[in-house]
Amino acid sequence: MSVDDQHDTRFGDTPDVDAVVVGAGFSGLYMLHRLRELGLSVRVYEKADGVGGTWYWNRYPGARCDSESHIYCYSFDEGLLEEWEWTERYPEQPEILEYLQFAADHLDLRRDIEFETEVTAATFDDESGTWTVETADGQQVTTRFFISAVGCLSKPFLPDFDGLDEFEGEWYHTSRWPEGGVDFADKRVGVIGTGSTGIQTIPEVAERAGHLTVFQRTPNYAVPARNRPLEEDEYEEIRANYDDIWDRARNSRLGMPFDSEANSARRLSEEEIHEILDKRWQQGGFRFLHAFEPGHILSNEETNAIISEFIRSKIREKVDDPETAAKLVPTDHPYASKRPPMDYNDYYGTYNRDDVRLVDVEAAPITEFTADGIRTADGHYDLDIVVFATGFDAMTGAILAMDIEGRDGLSLEEKWSAGPRTYLGLGTHGFPNLFTITGPQSPSVLTNMPMSIEQHVEWITDCIEFMDREGYDLIEPTEEAEDQWVSQTNMLADQMLFSEADSWYRGENVPDKPSVFTPFPGGLEMYRGICETVAEKGYDGFELRGAADAATVEK
């Protein structure tokens, strides 16, 4: 007897499938694989015409991962680890997309994915205990479990600039880049935004364009990535040590297997701190953030101030013009209180070029687009092409783009009107059998994402297996557990330096979005332990209900 046969008649109605998963990136592919292993019927809906998720859409020049390639992959399948070999320390978008295509084929996943199909709505029916999922092409399907795998950085954010419709040139958003690319040759190009995406794409555009104007609102601390090809013997060593690598990554704050030089800098002299920082600066990437225990860097103002000034001095060394350097030096937030970007291709050196100009739009904001360019408070800039590197409506934008309605007609948009409210980032009160992979108030974007994704997918799989074994049909966080989790997330964030930055972590890049810290800041190791304890206690903090007797059990 299959798992779904055990539950077909409990509410009297048989759903079309056991689970609907939205999204076919890292999260959705692994979720499909694990649910299949339980014997469940699964349908995955994917808006794009292929797998990849964010790595399908973000094809802009310079797009790369900021986690090292040997840990930016699935850990659960020995075949994938043996058969796939990354070419660089930090893989480019085409290689990551190729990897996910390879994984989908290796695991034979495509047969349960409907591509070019956008989910527009999902409604929970109290009487039948099922979800009805609707798509843009008019499909309707009923399901026991509705699982969001839409990703944290999926819905592009485009600022509402006056006059954009009047601009006669070309414009593109980095996360909706044309598959065939963009020809910048001999063109006057403007790039708006200097976050992680802008820092990746600006050097690439500068090399191709006739002239580049960068419109910067907030400078960032970009640490050199030190990207390079991976040698064959190096990769063999990685493979030989993967068990230890994954164990260390899973049991770390950031989902990365990197050691720190010291847990704290409190007892070190400034000279000793600088020696450590110089060493880690040469190593590059997130190894720099591990110079000391990352939690210490993110919470100790004195240590962070030394590190922040260290990076500022490096920026000044790289940029020839003192006035330009001053614009590029961040002073309004501590290091890593925003997503810490990587410099893959001499970002700061790009501003030494004669054909690159930096415009400070914090001092002189953009007032409008014109037919032939952009006007700011202090001048006009003639442009042929504009690139919006303006990021995302992060953490909540993609899931709220679907019209999700839970018990008693409550919409998720209404429930989250003052900011997301979840329990563990996995579910939300009032929405039974809705799971959110790397949802708000889980570690997600503060970690190496595949580690957080695997932890969530495995927890959800174990939970569903428990429900079927024990005869439960519905699971839903209690309101009390949700309130406590939201408070705990906010309390931890307030104790750290995240509170000193206006960032997309808090939704502050999107006008009128509630200012709430959305990821869980306690780290993956702490979070994993909490989730394991919840499961060990019979899913403490969740209501579990079996329809046969309509009994509700509060854990």
NORQUIUR-V797282 format. One record per residue. N is the residue number from 1. RES is the residue in one letter. SS is DSSP state (H for helix, E for strand, L for the rest). PSI is psi in radians with two decimals (* if undefined). OMEGA is omega in degrees with one decimal (999 if undefined). Layout:
{{N;RES;SS;PSI;OMEGA} {N;RES;SS;PSI;OMEGA}}
This chain:
{{1;M;L;2.27;179.7} {2;S;L;2.84;179.5} {3;V;L;-0.74;-176.5} {4;D;H;-0.49;176.9} {5;D;H;-0.57;-179.0} {6;Q;H;-0.32;-171.4} {7;H;H;0.06;-172.9} {8;D;L;-0.70;-170.3} {9;T;L;0.09;-174.4} {10;R;L;-0.68;176.0} {11;F;L;-0.08;-179.3} {12;G;L;-0.26;-179.5} {13;D;L;2.47;177.6} {14;T;L;2.06;177.8} {15;P;L;2.76;179.8} {16;D;L;-0.69;178.3} {17;V;E;2.83;177.3} {18;D;E;-0.63;-176.1} {19;A;E;2.40;168.3} {20;V;E;2.26;177.4} {21;V;E;2.30;-179.2} {22;V;E;1.98;177.9} {23;G;L;2.40;-178.8} {24;A;L;0.79;170.0} {25;G;L;-2.69;179.7} {26;F;H;-0.79;-175.3} {27;S;H;-0.92;-174.7} {28;G;H;-0.66;-179.5} {29;L;H;-0.80;-179.1} {30;Y;H;-0.66;178.4} {31;M;H;-0.77;177.8} {32;L;H;-0.82;-179.1} {33;H;H;-0.81;-176.5} {34;R;H;-0.66;179.3} {35;L;H;-0.63;174.6} {36;R;H;-0.69;180.0} {37;E;H;-0.45;175.4} {38;L;L;-0.15;-176.8} {39;G;L;0.27;-179.8} {40;L;L;2.66;170.8} {41;S;L;2.29;-171.9} {42;V;E;2.45;170.7} {43;R;E;2.21;176.9} {44;V;E;2.28;174.7} {45;Y;E;2.31;-178.8} {46;E;L;2.20;-177.3} {47;K;L;-0.62;-178.5} {48;A;L;3.04;178.3} {49;D;L;0.21;177.4} {50;G;L;3.02;178.3} {51;V;L;2.95;174.9} {52;G;L;-0.47;-179.5} {53;G;L;-2.25;-177.5} {54;T;H;-0.47;-179.3} {55;W;H;-0.14;168.8} {56;Y;H;-0.76;-171.6} {57;W;H;-0.60;-172.8} {58;N;L;1.40;-176.2} {59;R;L;0.24;-174.4} {60;Y;L;2.73;179.4} {61;P;L;2.26;178.2} {62;G;L;0.01;-177.3} {63;A;L;2.13;179.6} {64;R;E;2.89;172.8} {65;C;L;2.57;178.0} {66;D;L;0.01;166.4} {67;S;L;2.59;-179.9} {68;E;L;2.50;-168.5} {69;S;H;-0.65;-175.0} {70;H;H;-0.21;174.2} {71;I;H;-0.02;177.4} {72;Y;L;1.13;-175.5} {73;C;L;3.02;177.5} {74;Y;L;2.47;178.0} {75;S;L;-0.18;-166.4} {76;F;L;-0.25;-171.2} {77;D;L;2.01;-178.6} {78;E;H;-0.63;-179.7} {79;G;H;-0.75;178.1} {80;L;H;-0.74;-178.6} {81;L;H;-0.60;-178.7} {82;E;H;-0.66;-171.2} {83;E;H;-0.42;-177.2} {84;W;L;2.43;177.2} {85;E;L;2.11;179.2} {86;W;L;2.62;-177.4} {87;T;L;-0.42;-175.4} {88;E;E;2.83;176.5} {89;R;L;-0.71;176.8} {90;Y;L;1.89;-173.6} {91;P;L;2.54;173.7} {92;E;E;2.87;-178.5} {93;Q;H;-0.81;-178.3} {94;P;H;-0.62;-179.1} {95;E;H;-0.67;177.6} {96;I;H;-0.73;178.0} {97;L;H;-0.74;177.8} {98;E;H;-0.68;178.0} {99;Y;H;-0.81;-178.9} {100;L;H;-0.60;173.8} {101;Q;H;-0.73;178.3} {102;F;H;-0.77;179.4} {103;A;H;-0.73;179.3} {104;A;H;-0.69;179.5} {105;D;H;-0.72;179.7} {106;H;H;-0.66;-177.7} {107;L;L;0.05;178.7} {108;D;L;0.97;-173.7} {109;L;L;-0.40;-169.5} {110;R;H;-0.49;-174.9} {111;R;H;-0.30;178.6} {112;D;H;0.29;179.9} {113;I;E;2.24;172.8} {114;E;E;1.88;-179.3} {115;F;L;2.87;-179.9} {116;E;L;0.67;-179.0} {117;T;L;2.00;-176.8} {118;E;L;2.20;174.8} {119;V;E;2.20;-177.5} {120;T;E;-0.45;-176.3} {121;A;E;2.72;173.3} {122;A;E;2.26;-174.6} {123;T;E;2.27;178.4} {124;F;E;2.34;178.4} {125;D;E;2.01;-176.6} {126;D;L;-0.64;-173.8} {127;E;L;-0.78;-177.6} {128;S;L;-0.30;-177.8} {129;G;L;0.51;-179.3} {130;T;E;2.85;174.1} {131;W;E;2.47;169.2} {132;T;E;2.08;-176.3} {133;V;E;2.29;-179.0} {134;E;E;2.54;179.9} {135;T;E;2.88;-176.3} {136;A;L;-0.44;-179.8} {137;D;L;0.21;172.5} {138;G;L;0.04;177.7} {139;Q;L;2.61;169.5} {140;Q;E;2.33;178.8} {141;V;E;2.42;176.3} {142;T;E;2.58;-174.1} {143;T;E;2.63;173.7} {144;R;E;-0.86;-174.4} {145;F;E;2.35;176.2} {146;F;E;2.04;-170.4} {147;I;E;2.09;179.2} {148;S;E;2.11;174.1} {149;A;L;0.69;-172.5} {150;V;L;-0.21;177.4} {151;G;L;2.81;-177.8} {152;C;L;-0.51;-176.4} {153;L;L;1.31;-172.7} {154;S;L;-0.58;-177.8} {155;K;L;1.99;-178.0} {156;P;E;2.55;172.5} {157;F;L;2.14;177.5} {158;L;L;1.99;179.3} {159;P;L;2.62;-177.8} {160;D;L;1.38;-179.6} {161;F;L;2.37;174.1} {162;D;L;2.41;171.5} {163;G;L;0.04;-177.8} {164;L;H;-0.63;178.8} {165;D;H;-0.35;-179.1} {166;E;H;-0.24;-177.2} {167;F;L;2.20;-175.0} {168;E;L;-0.09;176.7} {169;G;L;-2.91;178.2} {170;E;E;2.57;171.8} {171;W;E;2.59;-175.5} {172;Y;E;2.53;169.5} {173;H;E;2.41;-174.4} {174;T;H;-0.55;-177.0} {175;S;H;0.08;172.5} {176;R;H;0.87;-173.3} {177;W;L;2.43;178.8} {178;P;L;2.44;-177.4} {179;E;L;-0.55;-179.7} {180;G;L;0.00;179.8} {181;G;L;-3.10;-178.8} {182;V;L;2.35;179.5} {183;D;L;1.92;-179.1} {184;F;L;-0.05;-171.5} {185;A;L;2.20;175.7} {186;D;L;0.29;-178.2} {187;K;L;2.61;171.5} {188;R;E;1.97;-171.4} {189;V;E;2.44;171.7} {190;G;E;2.36;173.5} {191;V;E;2.19;177.9} {192;I;E;2.02;178.0} {193;G;L;2.31;179.5} {194;T;L;0.70;169.3} {195;G;L;-2.77;-177.1} {196;S;H;-0.76;-178.7} {197;T;H;-0.82;179.4} {198;G;H;-0.72;-179.0} {199;I;H;-0.56;176.0} {200;Q;H;-0.74;-169.2} {201;T;H;-0.46;-175.2} {202;I;H;-0.82;177.8} {203;P;H;-0.61;180.0} {204;E;H;-0.76;179.4} {205;V;H;-0.69;-179.1} {206;A;H;-0.65;-179.0} {207;E;H;-0.37;-174.2} {208;R;H;-0.45;-172.4} {209;A;L;2.82;171.6} {210;G;L;-0.71;176.9} {211;H;E;2.49;-178.7} {212;L;E;2.28;171.0} {213;T;E;2.16;179.7} {214;V;E;2.19;178.4} {215;F;E;1.90;-174.7} {216;Q;E;2.25;172.8} {217;R;L;-0.80;-176.8} {218;T;L;2.11;175.4} {219;P;L;2.76;-177.5} {220;N;L;2.87;175.8} {221;Y;L;1.70;179.1} {222;A;L;2.13;-180.0} {223;V;E;2.41;180.0} {224;P;E;2.37;-179.7} {225;A;L;-0.51;-174.7} {226;R;L;0.83;179.0} {227;N;L;2.60;178.9} {228;R;L;2.84;174.0} {229;P;E;2.62;175.3} {230;L;L;2.21;-179.7} {231;E;L;2.69;-176.4} {232;E;H;-0.76;-179.3} {233;D;H;-0.55;176.6} {234;E;H;-0.72;-178.9} {235;Y;H;-0.60;176.0} {236;E;H;-0.68;177.9} {237;E;H;-0.69;177.1} {238;I;H;-0.84;-178.9} {239;R;H;-0.72;-178.3} {240;A;H;-0.42;-175.4} {241;N;L;0.26;-174.5} {242;Y;H;-0.65;-179.1} {243;D;H;-0.79;179.3} {244;D;H;-0.69;179.6} {245;I;H;-0.82;-177.9} {246;W;H;-0.65;179.2} {247;D;H;-0.77;179.8} {248;R;H;-0.67;-180.0} {249;A;H;-0.78;-178.5} {250;R;H;-0.53;-175.7} {251;N;L;0.75;178.5} {252;S;L;2.93;179.2} {253;R;L;-0.77;-171.5} {254;L;L;0.08;-178.1} {255;G;L;0.49;-177.8} {256;M;L;2.50;-172.6} {257;P;L;0.68;-173.7} {258;F;L;2.38;175.0} {259;D;L;2.76;173.3} {260;S;L;2.66;177.2} {261;E;L;-0.58;177.6} {262;A;E;2.62;178.1} {263;N;L;-0.61;-174.7} {264;S;L;2.69;174.9} {265;A;L;0.13;-171.2} {266;R;L;-0.65;-174.7} {267;R;L;0.16;-178.6} {268;L;L;2.60;173.6} {269;S;L;2.86;178.6} {270;E;H;-0.61;177.8} {271;E;H;-0.74;178.2} {272;E;H;-0.68;177.2} {273;I;H;-0.76;-178.8} {274;H;H;-0.62;176.7} {275;E;H;-0.75;177.6} {276;I;H;-0.77;-179.0} {277;L;H;-0.69;177.1} {278;D;H;-0.75;178.8} {279;K;H;-0.83;-178.0} {280;R;H;-0.49;175.5} {281;W;H;-0.66;178.3} {282;Q;H;-0.55;176.7} {283;Q;H;-0.68;173.5} {284;G;L;3.08;176.9} {285;G;L;-2.63;-178.7} {286;F;H;-0.11;172.6} {287;R;H;-0.47;176.0} {288;F;H;-0.73;178.4} {289;L;H;-0.33;176.6} {290;H;L;0.25;176.2} {291;A;L;-0.76;169.2} {292;F;E;2.94;179.9} {293;E;L;2.18;-173.7} {294;P;H;-0.60;177.8} {295;G;H;-0.59;177.0} {296;H;H;-0.78;179.6} {297;I;H;-0.62;-175.9} {298;L;L;-0.05;-177.8} {299;S;L;-0.36;-177.1} {300;N;L;1.94;-174.3} {301;E;H;-0.68;-176.1} {302;E;H;-0.84;178.6} {303;T;H;-0.78;-178.8} {304;N;H;-0.66;179.6} {305;A;H;-0.69;177.8} {306;I;H;-0.76;179.9} {307;I;H;-0.75;179.7} {308;S;H;-0.77;179.7} {309;E;H;-0.59;175.1} {310;F;H;-0.81;180.0} {311;I;H;-0.71;178.7} {312;R;H;-0.72;-180.0} {313;S;H;-0.62;177.7} {314;K;H;-0.66;178.4} {315;I;H;-0.80;-179.9} {316;R;H;-0.63;178.7} {317;E;H;-0.56;-174.6} {318;K;H;-0.45;-171.8} {319;V;L;2.19;-173.0} {320;D;L;-0.77;-174.9} {321;D;L;2.08;-177.1} {322;P;H;-0.62;-179.7} {323;E;H;-0.74;177.1} {324;T;H;-0.74;178.5} {325;A;H;-0.73;-179.7} {326;A;H;-0.62;178.2} {327;K;H;-0.52;-175.4} {328;L;H;-0.18;-177.8} {329;V;L;2.07;179.1} {330;P;L;2.33;178.8} {331;T;L;-0.10;-172.8} {332;D;L;-0.01;179.6} {333;H;L;2.65;178.0} {334;P;L;2.74;176.4} {335;Y;L;2.36;175.6} {336;A;L;0.08;171.9} {337;S;L;-0.31;165.0} {338;K;L;2.95;177.2} {339;R;L;2.09;-175.8} {340;P;L;1.96;-176.6} {341;P;L;2.83;177.1} {342;M;E;2.54;175.6} {343;D;E;1.87;-176.2} {344;Y;L;-0.42;-168.3} {345;N;L;0.92;174.1} {346;D;L;0.96;-179.3} {347;Y;L;-0.89;-175.3} {348;Y;H;-0.60;176.8} {349;G;H;-0.38;178.3} {350;T;H;-0.55;-177.1} {351;Y;H;-0.03;173.0} {352;N;H;-0.13;179.6} {353;R;L;2.54;178.2} {354;D;L;-0.38;-175.8} {355;D;L;0.35;177.4} {356;V;E;2.32;-178.3} {357;R;E;2.42;179.1} {358;L;E;2.23;179.7} {359;V;E;2.19;-180.0} {360;D;E;1.76;-177.1} {361;V;L;0.00;168.1} {362;E;L;-0.68;178.5} {363;A;L;-0.66;-179.0} {364;A;L;1.53;-172.8} {365;P;L;2.71;171.5} {366;I;E;2.21;179.4} {367;T;E;-0.56;-179.9} {368;E;E;2.79;164.9} {369;F;E;2.55;173.7} {370;T;E;-3.14;180.0} {371;A;L;-0.55;-174.3} {372;D;L;0.39;176.5} {373;G;E;-2.63;-176.0} {374;I;E;2.35;175.0} {375;R;E;2.29;173.9} {376;T;E;-3.14;-178.8} {377;A;L;-0.33;-178.4} {378;D;L;0.25;177.3} {379;G;E;3.10;179.3} {380;H;E;2.47;-177.8} {381;Y;E;2.02;179.8} {382;D;E;2.26;-175.3} {383;L;L;2.56;174.1} {384;D;L;-0.56;-178.2} {385;I;E;2.41;174.5} {386;V;E;2.29;176.7} {387;V;E;2.15;176.3} {388;F;E;1.83;172.8} {389;A;L;0.97;-169.3} {390;T;L;0.19;169.1} {391;G;L;-2.55;-166.1} {392;F;E;2.75;161.5} {393;D;L;1.48;-163.5} {394;A;L;2.70;169.8} {395;M;L;-0.75;-176.1} {396;T;L;-0.34;-171.1} {397;G;H;-0.78;-175.0} {398;A;H;-0.69;-179.2} {399;I;H;-0.61;178.9} {400;L;H;-0.22;174.4} {401;A;L;-0.35;172.5} {402;M;L;2.47;178.1} {403;D;E;1.62;-175.7} {404;I;E;2.18;-176.2} {405;E;E;2.14;-176.8} {406;G;L;-2.57;-179.3} {407;R;H;2.53;173.6} {408;D;H;0.50;175.3} {409;G;H;0.20;-179.6} {410;L;L;2.20;177.8} {411;S;E;2.60;178.3} {412;L;H;-0.61;178.0} {413;E;H;-0.72;177.6} {414;E;H;-0.76;-179.5} {415;K;H;-0.65;-176.8} {416;W;L;0.37;-173.9} {417;S;L;-0.49;177.6} {418;A;L;0.22;-176.7} {419;G;L;2.72;-176.3} {420;P;L;2.52;176.4} {421;R;L;1.99;-178.7} {422;T;L;2.97;167.4} {423;Y;E;1.99;-179.5} {424;L;L;0.14;-174.6} {425;G;L;0.15;-175.0} {426;L;L;-0.49;-178.8} {427;G;E;3.00;-178.2} {428;T;L;2.43;-177.4} {429;H;L;2.34;-179.0} {430;G;L;-0.03;-176.2} {431;F;L;1.34;-175.9} {432;P;L;2.51;175.1} {433;N;L;0.36;169.9} {434;L;E;2.12;174.9} {435;F;E;2.46;179.5} {436;T;E;1.89;-179.9} {437;I;L;2.21;-174.0} {438;T;L;0.80;179.9} {439;G;L;3.06;178.1} {440;P;L;2.48;-179.3} {441;Q;L;0.46;164.2} {442;S;L;2.88;-173.2} {443;P;L;-0.69;172.4} {444;S;H;-1.85;-170.1} {445;V;H;-0.15;175.5} {446;L;H;0.15;-176.7} {447;T;L;3.04;165.6} {448;N;L;1.91;-165.1} {449;M;H;-0.74;-179.5} {450;P;H;-0.56;177.9} {451;M;H;-0.78;178.4} {452;S;H;-0.68;179.6} {453;I;H;-0.83;-179.5} {454;E;H;-0.72;179.5} {455;Q;H;-0.74;-179.9} {456;H;H;-0.82;-179.1} {457;V;H;-0.75;-179.0} {458;E;H;-0.65;177.5} {459;W;H;-0.80;179.9} {460;I;H;-0.76;179.5} {461;T;H;-0.83;179.3} {462;D;H;-0.65;179.6} {463;C;H;-0.82;179.8} {464;I;H;-0.69;177.9} {465;E;H;-0.73;176.6} {466;F;H;-0.80;-179.6} {467;M;H;-0.79;-177.8} {468;D;H;-0.64;179.9} {469;R;H;-0.66;-175.7} {470;E;H;-0.05;175.5} {471;G;L;0.47;177.1} {472;Y;L;2.49;179.0} {473;D;L;-0.52;-173.5} {474;L;E;2.50;174.1} {475;I;E;2.44;-175.4} {476;E;E;2.36;177.2} {477;P;E;2.55;171.9} {478;T;L;2.70;179.2} {479;E;H;-0.65;-179.6} {480;E;H;-0.79;-180.0} {481;A;H;-0.70;178.5} {482;E;H;-0.82;179.6} {483;D;H;-0.77;-179.2} {484;Q;H;-0.67;-179.0} {485;W;H;-0.75;177.6} {486;V;H;-0.76;179.3} {487;S;H;-0.72;-179.9} {488;Q;H;-0.74;178.3} {489;T;H;-0.82;-179.4} {490;N;H;-0.69;-179.7} {491;M;H;-0.79;179.3} {492;L;H;-0.74;179.9} {493;A;H;-0.70;-179.4} {494;D;H;-0.43;179.1} {495;Q;L;-0.11;-177.0} {496;M;L;3.09;-174.2} {497;L;H;-0.03;176.4} {498;F;H;-0.53;-176.2} {499;S;H;-0.18;-177.8} {500;E;H;0.15;-178.7} {501;A;L;2.46;167.8} {502;D;L;1.98;-172.8} {503;S;L;2.94;176.3} {504;W;H;-0.26;170.3} {505;Y;H;-0.54;-178.2} {506;R;H;0.11;180.0} {507;G;L;0.24;-170.8} {508;E;L;0.01;173.7} {509;N;L;-0.18;-176.6} {510;V;L;2.07;-179.1} {511;P;L;2.43;175.6} {512;D;L;0.08;175.6} {513;K;L;2.42;-180.0} {514;P;L;2.42;179.1} {515;S;L;1.63;-178.3} {516;V;L;2.33;178.0} {517;F;L;2.10;-168.2} {518;T;L;-0.59;175.4} {519;P;L;2.79;175.0} {520;F;L;2.12;-170.7} {521;P;L;0.09;-175.8} {522;G;L;-0.13;178.2} {523;G;L;2.74;-176.1} {524;L;H;-0.70;-178.0} {525;E;H;-0.85;177.6} {526;M;H;-0.80;-177.0} {527;Y;H;-0.76;179.5} {528;R;H;-0.76;178.9} {529;G;H;-0.71;178.2} {530;I;H;-0.82;-179.1} {531;C;H;-0.68;178.8} {532;E;H;-0.70;178.8} {533;T;H;-0.74;177.6} {534;V;H;-0.80;-179.7} {535;A;H;-0.74;-179.1} {536;E;H;-0.50;179.4} {537;K;L;0.43;178.4} {538;G;L;0.59;179.6} {539;Y;L;0.99;178.1} {540;D;L;2.31;-180.0} {541;G;L;-0.02;176.6} {542;F;E;2.60;168.5} {543;E;E;2.25;177.9} {544;L;E;2.31;-176.4} {545;R;E;2.36;171.9} {546;G;E;2.29;-171.2} {547;A;L;-0.32;-176.1} {548;A;L;-0.70;179.0} {549;D;L;0.08;179.1} {550;A;L;0.43;-179.2} {551;A;E;2.46;177.6} {552;T;E;2.27;178.4} {553;V;E;2.11;175.1} {554;E;E;2.17;179.7} {555;K;L;*;999}}
